[in-house]
C-alpha cells in the first residue's frame, strides 16, 4: 500500500499549484492590459495623425494667396443666373429637401443654418442641403465639389489650402464653405465639370426688391482659387437676402 502524503505535503502541493495558476493569470492579465494599451495608443495616434498630416500639407500653401492656389480662372465656365425664390421660406429641421438645380443656389430651406466656424466638409460630416441653402440666404458662397475631386488626394490638398485662406468668423467677407456634392443629392454637374460655386444674390448690394433676387452659379473643371476669389468679389456676402446674420 502506497504511503499517503502528510497533510503538510499535500498543502505544499496545493499551494504550488495555486501559485502557478496565479502567475499564469497575472501573465494573461498583463498581456490583456498590454494589448489594450497598444490599441489605445494606435487609436490616439490615428486621431492625431490626420491633423498633423493636414498641417504638414498646408505648409505648401502658407506663402500663397487664395488666387495662387489651384488652376487658372479659365478652367471655369461663365457665370449663370436664375430667378430666385424661397426667401424667408423656412421649414422645420429634418424636413426632406430636394432642389431642381445641381447644386442649389436658393430655395426653401430649414430654419437652422451652419455656423461660420467650419469651412471644409467631407461626405461623412457635411450639413444637410436644407441647412446649407439657409447659409446661402445669409450671404455665404458655397464651393461644391464632386467625387472626382474627393477621390484625388492632391485636389483635396488644394481644397484645404483654399479653405485655409478663408478661415475665421470675424470678417464676414469670409462667409465660405466647401462641401461635397454626391449622387444622393441630385443630378451630376455638367459634363466635365467637377466644381461649382453658388451664391444667393439680391441683384446688387442694397437691393431690397425681392423680385430682383437670383441664384448664381459658376462651374469649373478643376479647383481654382483665382476664379473663386473673383466670384466672391463679384458676389460679396452683402449681396444676399440676410447678409448680417452669421
MARROTI-314380 format. One record per residue: residue in one letter; chain; x, y, z of N, C-alpha, C, O in turn. Coordinates in steps of 0.1 Angstrom, whole numbers, plus 5000, padded with zeros to 4 digits. Atoms other than C-alpha are relative to their C-alpha. Layout:
ATOM|A|A|X|Y|Z|X|Y|Z|X|Y|Z|X|Y|Z
...
This chain:
ATOM|X|A|5009|4988|5000|5000|5000|5000|5009|5012|5000|5018|5014|5008
ATOM|X|A|4991|4987|5001|5014|5034|4989|4998|5008|5013|4988|5009|5019
ATOM|X|A|5000|4991|4988|5023|5057|5017|4993|5013|4996|4996|5020|4987
ATOM|X|A|5007|4988|5002|4999|5086|5020|5009|5012|5004|5015|5012|5014
ATOM|X|A|4992|4988|4996|5015|5121|5019|4995|5006|5012|4983|5006|5015
ATOM|X|A|5005|4993|4988|5014|5140|5050|4992|5012|4997|4992|5017|4985
ATOM|X|A|5009|4989|5003|4989|5168|5053|5008|5013|4996|5004|5020|4988
ATOM|X|A|4992|4988|5003|5017|5194|5052|5005|4998|4986|5007|5009|4979
ATOM|X|A|4995|5002|5013|5030|5178|5020|4989|5003|4990|4991|5010|4979
ATOM|X|A|5011|4997|5009|4995|5179|5004|4998|5015|4999|4995|5020|4988
ATOM|X|A|5002|4985|5000|4992|5216|5014|5010|5007|4991|5007|5017|4985
ATOM|X|A|4989|4994|5008|5025|5223|4998|4998|4999|4985|5000|5008|4977
ATOM|X|A|5003|5003|5014|5014|5207|4965|4989|5010|4996|4990|5016|4985
ATOM|X|A|5012|4991|5003|4981|5227|4966|5005|5014|4999|5001|5021|4989
ATOM|X|A|4995|4987|5000|5000|5259|4974|5008|5003|4987|5008|5013|4981
ATOM|X|A|4992|4998|5012|5024|5253|4945|4991|5001|4987|4994|5010|4979
ATOM|X|A|5010|5000|5012|4995|5246|4920|4994|5014|5000|4992|5020|4989
ATOM|X|A|5006|4987|5000|4978|5278|4932|5009|5011|4996|5005|5021|4989
ATOM|X|A|4990|4990|5003|5010|5298|4929|5002|5000|4985|5003|5011|4979
ATOM|X|A|4998|5000|5015|5015|5286|4893|4988|5006|4993|4989|5013|4983
ATOM|X|A|5013|4994|5007|4978|5294|4884|5000|5015|5002|4996|5022|4992
ATOM|X|A|5000|4986|4997|4982|5328|4900|5010|5008|4990|5006|5018|4985
ATOM|X|A|4990|4994|5009|5014|5336|4880|4995|5000|4985|4997|5009|4978
ATOM|X|A|5005|5001|5014|4997|5323|4848|4989|5011|4998|4988|5017|4987
ATOM|X|A|5011|4990|5001|4966|5345|4855|5006|5014|4999|5001|5023|4992
ATOM|X|A|4993|4987|5000|4989|5375|4862|5006|5003|4986|5005|5014|4981
ATOM|X|A|4994|4998|5013|5007|5370|4829|4989|5003|4989|4991|5012|4981
ATOM|X|A|5011|4997|5009|4974|5368|4810|4994|5014|5002|4991|5021|4992
ATOM|X|A|5005|4987|4997|4962|5399|4828|5009|5011|4994|5004|5021|4988
ATOM|X|A|4990|4990|5005|4994|5418|4819|4999|5000|4984|5000|5011|4978
ATOM|X|A|5001|5001|5014|4990|5406|4783|4988|5008|4995|4989|5015|4985
ATOM|X|A|5012|4993|5004|4955|5419|4781|5001|5015|5001|4997|5023|4993
ATOM|X|A|4997|4986|4998|4965|5452|4796|5009|5006|4989|5006|5017|4984
ATOM|X|A|4991|4995|5011|4993|5455|4771|4993|5002|4987|4996|5011|4980
ATOM|X|A|5008|4999|5012|4970|5448|4742|4991|5012|5000|4990|5020|4990
ATOM|X|A|5009|4988|4998|4945|5474|4755|5008|5013|4999|5003|5022|4992
ATOM|X|A|4992|4988|5001|4973|5500|4759|5004|5002|4986|5004|5013|4981
ATOM|X|A|4995|4998|5014|4986|5493|4724|4988|5005|4991|4990|5013|4983
ATOM|X|A|5011|4996|5008|4951|5496|4709|4997|5015|5003|4994|5023|4994
ATOM|X|A|5002|4986|4997|4946|5529|4728|5010|5009|4994|5006|5020|4989
ATOM|X|A|4990|4992|5006|4979|5542|4716|4998|5002|4985|4999|5012|4979
ATOM|X|A|5003|4999|5014|4970|5533|4680|4988|5009|4997|4989|5016|4987
ATOM|X|A|5012|4991|5002|4936|5550|4683|5004|5015|5001|5000|5023|4993
ATOM|X|A|4996|4986|4998|4951|5582|4697|5009|5004|4989|5009|5015|4984
ATOM|X|A|4991|4996|5010|4979|5581|4672|4993|5002|4987|4996|5012|4979
ATOM|X|A|5007|4998|5012|4955|5577|4643|4992|5013|5000|4991|5020|4990
ATOM|X|A|5008|4987|4999|4933|5606|4656|5010|5012|4998|5006|5022|4993
ATOM|X|A|4991|4988|5001|4964|5628|4659|5007|5001|4987|5011|5012|4983
ATOM|X|A|4993|5000|5012|4979|5618|4626|4994|5009|4989|5001|5016|4982
ATOM|X|A|5007|4992|5010|4953|5634|4603|5002|5015|5002|5007|5021|4992
ATOM|X|A|4998|4986|4999|4955|5669|4618|5015|5003|4998|5018|5014|4992
ATOM|X|A|4986|4998|5002|4993|5666|4618|5003|5000|4985|5011|5008|4979
ATOM|X|A|4998|5002|5015|4993|5654|4581|4994|5012|4993|5000|5018|4984
ATOM|X|A|5006|4989|5007|4969|5682|4571|5008|5013|5003|5010|5021|4994
ATOM|X|A|4991|4988|4997|4991|5708|4589|5012|4999|4991|5016|5010|4986
ATOM|X|A|4988|5002|5008|5021|5694|4571|4997|5004|4985|5005|5011|4979
ATOM|X|A|5004|4998|5014|5003|5695|4537|4997|5015|4997|5001|5020|4987
ATOM|X|A|5004|4986|5001|4991|5731|4543|5013|5009|4999|5012|5020|4994
ATOM|X|A|4988|4992|5001|5027|5743|4546|5003|5004|4986|5009|5015|4984
ATOM|X|A|4997|4997|5014|5029|5742|4508|4993|5012|4995|4997|5019|4986
ATOM|X|A|5008|4989|5004|5003|5769|4506|5001|5012|5010|4994|5022|5008
ATOM|X|A|4998|4990|4990|5015|5790|4535|5003|5014|4994|4998|5024|4999
ATOM|X|A|4996|4987|5006|5030|5817|4513|4992|5004|4988|4995|5014|4981
ATOM|X|A|5008|4998|5011|5004|5815|4486|4987|5008|5003|4982|5006|5014
ATOM|X|A|5013|4993|4999|4974|5839|4482|4989|4990|4995|4992|4981|4988
ATOM|X|A|5011|5008|5005|4940|5825|4475|5000|4998|4985|4998|4987|4980
ATOM|X|A|5000|5000|5014|4943|5834|4439|5011|4992|4993|5011|4989|4981
ATOM|X|A|4988|5008|5005|4976|5814|4435|4998|4985|5002|5006|4977|4997
ATOM|X|A|5002|5014|4997|4961|5781|4446|4991|4994|4989|4981|4999|4986
ATOM|X|A|5008|5007|5010|4948|5756|4420|5002|5005|4986|5012|5012|4983
ATOM|X|A|4999|4997|5014|4942|5760|4383|4997|5015|4997|4992|5022|5006
ATOM|X|A|5003|4986|5004|4938|5793|4364|4985|5002|4999|4977|4992|4998
ATOM|X|A|5014|4997|5001|4904|5810|4363|4993|4996|4987|4981|4993|4987
ATOM|X|A|5005|5004|5013|4900|5800|4327|4995|4986|5000|4988|4981|4991
ATOM|X|A|5005|5013|4999|4892|5765|4339|4985|5000|5003|4979|4989|5003
ATOM|X|A|5014|4999|4996|4858|5778|4349|4991|5006|4989|4996|5013|4980
ATOM|X|A|5010|4995|5010|4827|5785|4327|4996|5014|5004|4999|5019|5015
ATOM|X|A|5006|4987|4997|4809|5818|4325|4990|4998|5011|4983|4988|5013
ATOM|X|A|5010|5000|4989|4787|5827|4355|4986|5000|4993|4983|5007|4983
ATOM|X|A|5014|5001|5005|4750|5819|4350|4991|5004|5012|4995|5002|5024
ATOM|X|A|5009|4996|4989|4720|5832|4370|4986|4995|4996|4983|4992|4985
ATOM|X|A|5014|5004|5002|4684|5822|4375|4991|5006|5011|4996|5008|5022
ATOM|X|A|5008|4994|4990|4655|5839|4392|4998|4992|5012|4995|4980|5012
ATOM|X|A|5000|5007|4987|4655|5830|4429|4986|5001|5006|4979|5011|5004
ATOM|X|A|5012|5000|4991|4626|5821|4452|5004|4993|5013|5014|4986|5013
ATOM|X|A|4997|5007|4987|4624|5809|4488|5005|5009|5011|5008|5004|5022
ATOM|X|A|4995|4991|4989|4635|5840|4507|4990|4999|5012|4978|5001|5010
ATOM|X|A|5008|5002|4988|4623|5835|4543|4990|4989|5000|4981|4988|5009
ATOM|X|A|5009|5012|5001|4606|5803|4533|5007|4989|5008|5013|4980|5003
ATOM|X|A|4993|5009|4991|4617|5783|4564|4991|4988|5003|4979|4990|5005
ATOM|X|A|5007|5011|4996|4606|5748|4573|5008|4993|5011|5019|4996|5014
ATOM|X|A|4994|5006|4988|4613|5726|4603|5012|4991|4996|5013|4985|4986
ATOM|X|A|4988|5008|5001|4647|5709|4607|4996|4985|4998|4987|4980|5005
ATOM|X|A|5004|5014|5002|4645|5674|4593|4991|4998|4988|4989|4987|4983
ATOM|X|A|5009|5001|5012|4620|5682|4565|5008|4996|4988|5018|5002|4985
ATOM|X|A|4993|5004|5012|4632|5663|4534|5000|5012|4990|4990|5018|4987
ATOM|X|A|4998|4990|5009|4646|5688|4509|5006|4995|4987|5016|4988|4987
ATOM|X|A|4995|5003|5014|4651|5684|4471|5000|5012|4992|4991|5021|4994
ATOM|X|A|4999|4988|5008|4662|5710|4447|5002|4997|4985|5008|4987|4982
ATOM|X|A|4999|5003|5014|4659|5712|4409|5014|5002|4994|5017|4997|4983
ATOM|X|A|4987|4997|5006|4694|5725|4404|5011|4992|5007|5010|4989|5019
ATOM|X|A|4989|5008|4995|4727|5707|4409|5013|5009|4999|5019|5010|4988
ATOM|X|A|5006|5000|4987|4738|5722|4432|4990|5012|5002|4989|5020|4992
ATOM|X|A|5009|4988|4998|4712|5747|4447|5007|5013|5003|5018|5013|5008
ATOM|X|A|4995|4987|4997|4717|5784|4449|4990|5008|5008|4993|5019|5012
ATOM|X|A|5011|4993|4993|4684|5793|4465|4989|4990|5003|4990|4978|4998
ATOM|X|A|5012|5009|4999|4651|5778|4476|4995|5000|5015|5002|5005|5024
ATOM|X|A|5005|5003|4987|4630|5768|4506|5011|4993|5008|5019|4985|5002
ATOM|X|A|4989|5006|4992|4652|5757|4535|4996|4998|5014|4986|5003|5019
ATOM|X|A|5002|5002|4986|4655|5746|4571|5001|5013|5008|5007|5022|5003
ATOM|X|A|5000|4988|4992|4650|5771|4599|5013|4999|5009|5013|5005|5020
ATOM|X|A|4987|5000|4993|4686|5763|4610|5011|5001|4989|5009|4996|4978
ATOM|X|A|4989|4999|5010|4719|5771|4593|5013|4996|5008|5014|4996|5020
ATOM|X|A|4988|5005|4994|4755|5760|4599|5009|5013|5004|5008|5023|4997
ATOM|X|A|4992|4988|4996|4779|5783|4618|5011|5003|4991|5015|4995|4982
ATOM|X|A|4990|4996|5009|4807|5801|4602|5014|4994|5003|5023|4995|4996
ATOM|X|A|4988|5005|4995|4834|5783|4621|5007|4990|4990|5019|4991|4988
ATOM|X|A|4995|5011|5008|4838|5753|4598|5000|5004|4985|4989|5009|4981
ATOM|X|A|4999|4996|5014|4849|5759|4562|5000|4988|4990|4996|4990|4978
ATOM|X|A|4998|5011|5009|4856|5725|4547|4994|4987|5006|4996|4984|5017
ATOM|X|A|5007|5012|4996|4835|5693|4549|5002|4988|4990|5006|4991|4979
ATOM|X|A|4999|5012|5008|4836|5657|4536|4986|4994|5000|4977|4999|5007
ATOM|X|A|5013|5007|5001|4808|5633|4528|4995|4995|5014|4983|4993|5016
ATOM|X|A|5004|5006|4988|4809|5619|4563|4995|5010|5010|4989|5006|5020
ATOM|X|A|5005|4990|4990|4801|5652|4581|4994|5013|4995|4992|5022|5002
ATOM|X|A|5006|4988|5006|4786|5676|4557|4986|5003|5005|4978|4994|5007
ATOM|X|A|5013|4996|4996|4755|5696|4568|4990|4996|4989|4994|4994|4977
ATOM|X|A|5010|5004|5009|4722|5687|4551|4997|5012|4990|5000|5023|4993
ATOM|X|A|5003|4990|5010|4711|5706|4519|4991|5011|5006|4994|5023|5003
ATOM|X|A|5010|4989|4994|4682|5724|4538|5007|5010|5009|5003|5021|5010
ATOM|X|A|4992|4991|4991|4708|5738|4562|5009|5009|4992|5010|5021|4995
ATOM|X|A|4990|4992|5008|4733|5749|4536|4993|5010|4991|4999|5021|4989
ATOM|X|A|5007|4990|5008|4707|5767|4515|4996|5012|5009|4996|5023|5004
ATOM|X|A|5002|4989|4991|4699|5787|4546|5013|5009|5001|5012|5021|5002
ATOM|X|A|4987|4993|5000|4736|5796|4547|5001|5009|4987|5006|5021|4988
ATOM|X|A|5000|4991|5012|4733|5809|4511|4991|5012|5002|4995|5023|4997
ATOM|X|A|5009|4989|4997|4704|5831|4522|5007|5011|5008|5004|5023|5008
ATOM|X|A|4993|4991|4991|4728|5846|4547|5013|5005|4994|5021|5012|5001
ATOM|X|A|4989|4994|5007|4754|5855|4521|5012|4992|4998|5022|4997|4993
ATOM|X|A|4989|5009|5002|4777|5825|4520|5002|4997|4986|4992|4996|4978
ATOM|X|A|4996|5007|5013|4795|5814|4489|5003|4986|5003|5011|4983|5012
ATOM|X|A|4997|5014|4998|4795|5777|4487|5007|4994|4988|5003|4995|4977
ATOM|X|A|4992|5007|5011|4821|5757|4467|4995|4985|5002|4998|4979|5012
ATOM|X|A|5004|5014|5000|4806|5723|4459|5010|4992|4991|5014|4996|4981
ATOM|X|A|4990|5008|5008|4830|5695|4447|4994|4986|4999|4988|4981|5008
ATOM|X|A|5006|5014|5003|4821|5661|4432|5010|4989|5004|5021|4992|5010
ATOM|X|A|4992|5011|4996|4836|5627|4437|5014|5000|4993|5023|4994|4998
ATOM|X|A|4987|5000|5007|4864|5633|4411|5010|5008|5009|5021|5004|5010
ATOM|X|A|4991|4992|4991|4878|5660|4435|5002|4992|5013|5013|4991|5018
ATOM|X|A|4999|5007|4987|4870|5639|4466|5010|4989|4999|5016|4985|5009
ATOM|X|A|4992|5012|5001|4889|5609|4453|5015|5003|4996|5023|4994|4995
ATOM|X|A|4986|4996|5004|4921|5629|4444|5006|5007|5013|5002|5017|5017
ATOM|X|A|4994|4994|4988|4944|5635|4473|5007|5013|4997|5007|5022|5006
ATOM|X|A|4994|4987|5003|4962|5663|4455|4990|5011|4999|4992|5022|5003
ATOM|X|A|5011|4990|5000|4929|5681|4448|4995|5003|5014|4992|5015|5016
ATOM|X|A|5005|4997|4986|4918|5677|4484|5011|5009|5007|5007|5017|5016
ATOM|X|A|4989|4992|4994|4952|5692|4495|4998|5015|4995|4998|5024|5003
ATOM|X|A|5003|4987|5005|4944|5722|4472|4988|5006|5007|4988|5018|5010
ATOM|X|A|5013|4995|4994|4909|5725|4486|5003|5004|5015|4997|5014|5019
ATOM|X|A|4997|4996|4986|4923|5725|4522|5008|5013|5000|5006|5022|5008
ATOM|X|A|4993|4988|5001|4947|5752|4510|4991|5012|4998|4992|5023|5004
ATOM|X|A|5010|4989|5003|4918|5773|4496|4992|5003|5012|4991|5015|5016
ATOM|X|A|5008|4998|4987|4897|5768|4528|5008|5008|5010|5003|5015|5018
ATOM|X|A|4991|4994|4990|4927|5779|4549|5001|5015|4998|5004|5022|5008
ATOM|X|A|4999|4986|5003|4927|5813|4532|4987|5008|5004|4987|5020|5003
ATOM|X|A|5013|4994|4997|4891|5819|4543|4995|4997|5014|4983|4996|5017
ATOM|X|A|5003|5004|4986|4893|5809|4579|4996|5012|5008|4998|5024|5004
ATOM|X|A|5004|4989|4991|4878|5830|4607|4985|5002|5000|4978|4999|4991
ATOM|X|A|5014|4996|4999|4845|5843|4619|4997|5014|5002|4986|5019|5003
ATOM|X|A|5002|4985|4997|4851|5880|4625|4998|5008|4987|4990|5017|4987
ATOM|X|A|5002|4993|5012|4854|5891|4589|4990|4993|4991|4992|4982|4987
ATOM|X|A|5011|5006|5007|4821|5884|4572|5003|4998|4985|4995|4991|4978
ATOM|X|A|4996|5003|5014|4839|5885|4538|5004|4986|4998|5005|4980|4987
ATOM|X|A|4996|5014|5000|4850|5850|4548|4988|4990|5001|4990|4979|5006
ATOM|X|A|5011|5009|5000|4815|5836|4546|5001|4990|4989|4997|4993|4978
ATOM|X|A|4997|5010|5011|4825|5805|4527|4999|4986|5006|5002|4983|5018
ATOM|X|A|5000|5014|4997|4820|5767|4528|5003|4992|4988|4999|4995|4977
ATOM|X|A|4997|5010|5011|4834|5739|4507|4994|4987|5004|4998|4981|5015
ATOM|X|A|5008|5012|4996|4811|5709|4507|4999|4990|4988|5000|4994|4976
ATOM|X|A|5001|5009|5011|4808|5677|4487|4986|4999|4994|4976|5002|5001
ATOM|X|A|5013|5002|5007|4780|5671|4461|5000|4985|4996|5010|4981|4988
ATOM|X|A|4999|5014|5003|4771|5634|4458|4988|4996|4991|4978|5004|4989
ATOM|X|A|5011|5005|5008|4748|5613|4436|4987|5000|5008|4976|5000|5002
ATOM|X|A|5012|5001|4992|4724|5611|4465|4993|5014|5001|4981|5015|5004
ATOM|X|A|5006|4987|4999|4719|5649|4464|4992|5004|4988|4983|5012|4989
ATOM|X|A|5007|4997|5012|4708|5651|4428|5008|4997|4988|5018|4989|4989
ATOM|X|A|4993|5003|5013|4720|5651|4392|5014|5005|5001|5018|5014|5009
ATOM|X|A|4986|4996|5000|4757|5654|4385|5002|5014|4994|4992|5019|4987
ATOM|X|A|4997|4987|5006|4773|5687|4374|5001|4998|4985|5001|4986|4980
ATOM|X|A|4999|5001|5015|4775|5694|4336|5012|4992|4997|5022|4992|5005
ATOM|X|A|4989|5009|5004|4798|5670|4318|5014|5007|5000|5015|5018|4995
ATOM|X|A|4986|4995|4999|4835|5676|4325|5002|5010|5011|5013|5015|5013
ATOM|X|A|4999|4990|4990|4827|5700|4354|5000|4993|5014|4992|4984|5016
ATOM|X|A|4998|5007|4987|4838|5689|4390|4998|5009|5012|4999|5005|5023
ATOM|X|A|5001|4990|4989|4834|5721|4410|4989|5010|4996|4987|5013|4984
ATOM|X|A|5010|4990|5002|4806|5746|4414|5000|5010|5011|5001|5007|5023
ATOM|X|A|5002|4989|4990|4803|5780|4431|4986|5004|5000|4980|5005|4989
ATOM|X|A|5013|4994|5000|4769|5792|4442|4998|5011|5010|5006|5012|5020
ATOM|X|A|5002|4988|4992|4756|5824|4457|4985|5004|4998|4980|5003|4987
ATOM|X|A|5014|4995|5001|4721|5838|4465|5001|5015|5000|5003|5021|5010
ATOM|X|A|4999|4986|5002|4721|5873|4452|4987|5008|5000|4977|5002|4996
ATOM|X|A|5012|4992|5000|4696|5901|4458|5000|5009|4987|4991|5018|4986
ATOM|X|A|5000|4992|5012|4706|5917|4425|5009|5012|5001|5008|5021|4994
ATOM|X|A|4991|4989|4998|4733|5940|4439|4999|5005|5015|4988|5005|5021
ATOM|X|A|5000|4996|4986|4743|5953|4474|4990|5011|5002|4990|5021|4994
ATOM|X|A|5010|4990|4997|4715|5973|4489|4986|4999|4993|4977|5006|4997
ATOM|X|A|5012|5002|5007|4688|5960|4466|4990|4994|5010|4993|4984|5017
ATOM|X|A|5010|5005|4991|4655|5954|4485|4988|4994|4993|4979|4989|5000
ATOM|X|A|5011|5006|5008|4632|5943|4457|5002|4985|4999|5011|4981|4992
ATOM|X|A|4998|5014|5000|4627|5906|4462|4999|4994|4986|5005|4983|4984
ATOM|X|A|5001|5005|5014|4618|5902|4426|5013|5000|4992|5014|4994|4982
ATOM|X|A|4987|4999|5007|4654|5910|4417|5010|4989|5004|5021|4988|4999
ATOM|X|A|4991|5010|4995|4669|5881|4436|5002|4989|4989|4993|4985|4982
ATOM|X|A|4996|5011|5009|4688|5855|4416|5009|4990|5006|5016|4994|5016
ATOM|X|A|4990|5010|4997|4707|5823|4421|5012|5002|4991|5010|5004|4979
ATOM|X|A|4988|4998|5008|4743|5825|4408|5008|4987|5000|5010|4981|5011
ATOM|X|A|4991|5012|5002|4764|5795|4395|5012|5003|4992|5012|5011|4983
ATOM|X|A|4989|5001|5009|4798|5790|4381|5006|4987|5002|5010|4982|5013
ATOM|X|A|4995|5013|5000|4810|5756|4371|5015|5000|4996|5019|5008|4987
ATOM|X|A|4986|5001|5003|4847|5746|4369|5004|4986|4998|4999|4977|5004
ATOM|X|A|4995|5014|5002|4865|5716|4356|5011|4996|5010|5014|4984|5011
ATOM|X|A|4990|5003|4990|4891|5719|4383|4999|5011|5011|4992|5021|5009
ATOM|X|A|5000|4990|4989|4897|5738|4416|5008|5012|4995|5019|5011|4989
ATOM|X|A|4993|4987|5004|4907|5775|4410|4997|5010|5011|4986|5016|5012
ATOM|X|A|5001|4990|4990|4914|5798|4439|4998|5014|4993|4991|5023|4999
ATOM|X|A|5001|4987|5008|4917|5826|4413|4985|5003|4996|4980|5014|4998
ATOM|X|A|5014|4999|5004|4881|5820|4400|4992|5002|5012|4982|5011|5011
ATOM|X|A|5008|4998|4988|4867|5817|4435|5002|5014|5006|4992|5020|5010
ATOM|X|A|4998|4987|4995|4883|5849|4446|4993|5011|4992|4987|5020|4998
ATOM|X|A|5008|4990|5009|4868|5868|4416|4985|4998|5002|4978|5008|5003
ATOM|X|A|5014|5002|4998|4834|5852|4422|4996|5006|5013|4985|5012|5013
ATOM|X|A|5004|4994|4988|4834|5863|4458|5001|5015|5001|4994|5021|5008
ATOM|X|A|4999|4985|5002|4844|5898|4448|4988|5005|4993|4982|5016|4996
ATOM|X|A|5012|4996|5008|4816|5900|4423|4987|4998|5007|4977|5005|5005
ATOM|X|A|5013|5003|4993|4790|5885|4446|5004|4999|5015|5005|4988|5021
ATOM|X|A|4996|5000|4986|4800|5895|4482|4989|4996|5009|4977|4996|5005
ATOM|X|A|5010|5004|4991|4782|5885|4513|4989|5010|5002|4978|5006|5005
ATOM|X|A|5011|4989|4999|4764|5919|4514|4990|4999|4989|4979|5004|4991
ATOM|X|A|5010|5002|5011|4747|5909|4481|4993|4987|5003|4995|4977|4996
ATOM|X|A|5008|5012|4996|4723|5885|4498|4988|5004|5008|4988|5016|5013
ATOM|X|A|5012|4996|4993|4689|5885|4515|5002|5003|5014|4996|5013|5019
ATOM|X|A|4998|4997|4986|4702|5884|4550|5015|5000|5003|5021|4991|5009
ATOM|X|A|4985|5000|5000|4739|5895|4549|5006|5001|5014|5017|4996|5016
ATOM|X|A|4994|4998|4987|4744|5904|4586|4998|4989|5009|5004|4989|5021
ATOM|X|A|5002|5011|4991|4733|5871|4600|5011|4990|4998|5014|4986|4986
ATOM|X|A|4989|5009|5001|4763|5849|4607|4996|4985|5000|5005|4976|4999
